[in-house]
Amino acid sequence: MLLSEAQERSLALMEYDRTKAIASLDEGKPVIPVWLDKIYQRLVLQLEKQGLK
């Protein structure tokens, strides 16, 4: 998940932690889910379609 780092005005990629996600949402900060396994699967499919893998 991506969490907002308020002091640095940036996003941090970290392993999903339900408690941290809820705390961030309670503070009004964005929590962006990232499914790297899904991204990887789609990338592999695209490469296979193009004959690159």
C-alpha positions in Angstrom: 0.0 0.0 0.0 1.1 3.6 -0.5 0.8 5.8 2.5 1.3 9.6 2.7 4.3 10.8 4.6 3.0 14.2 5.9 6.3 15.7 6.8 8.0 14.9 3.5 4.9 15.3 1.3 5.6 12.0 -0.4 4.2 8.5 -0.6 5.8 5.5 1.0 5.4 2.0 -0.4 4.9 -0.5 2.4 3.5 -3.9 3.2 -0.3 -3.8 4.0 -1.0 -3.2 7.7 -4.6 -2.8 8.5 -4.0 -0.8 11.7 -1.8 1.7 9.9 -4.2 2.0 7.0 -7.1 2.7 9.3 -5.1 5.2 11.3 -4.1 7.0 8.1 -7.6 7.2 6.9 -8.8 8.5 10.3 -6.2 11.3 9.9 -7.6 12.1 6.5 -4.5 10.8 4.7 -4.8 8.8 1.5 -4.2 5.1 1.5 -3.7 3.6 -2.0 -3.8 -0.2 -2.4 -1.2 -1.6 -4.7 -1.4 -5.2 -6.0 2.1 -5.9 -7.3 1.2 -9.5 -8.0 -1.6 -8.4 -10.3 0.6 -5.8 -12.0 3.2 -8.6 -12.6 0.7 -11.0 -14.0 -0.6 -8.4 -16.5 3.0 -7.5 -17.5 3.8 -11.2 -18.1 0.6 -11.6 -20.2 1.5 -8.5 -22.3 5.0 -9.7 -22.9 3.8 -13.2 -23.9 1.4 -11.6 -26.4 4.3 -9.7 -27.9 6.4 -12.8 -28.0 9.0 -11.3 -25.6 8.7 -13.9 -23.0 
